[in-house]
């Protein structure tokens, strides 16, 4: 039986691609070079199909429900854990800086402002550890658990308010 052609990570990769279009950094050529380039590009191996006409895209956008806070959160954590799993065992100084900067960029640009502010606090209390793949993965798991504990406390406190 052939495997399904749909990639289960396609929605995550599409979210990353859309997010990365918003992240731009200046090239290393220097301050006199004002061109910008994307921080990250993602290509999906999907069957080639002609793009739909613009009016269809506008109609789809108008009918599409925005992602919930939970959906964005799950996709973000999946992306971060995937990056950590692929992080080098012996990263270069630049890779270590990139991992740290990625976390700080997320804390500044995350679409949920309350979550972004909390993540800034979490980063301040738990600086990024990216000395190796194992260290970065363990740090990310720890930070993810910190965030999950806050979410659980928040859900419990909301439940108590409703009962009273």
Order of alpha helices (4+ residues) and beta strands (2+ residues): alpha-beta-beta-alpha-alpha-alpha-alpha-alpha
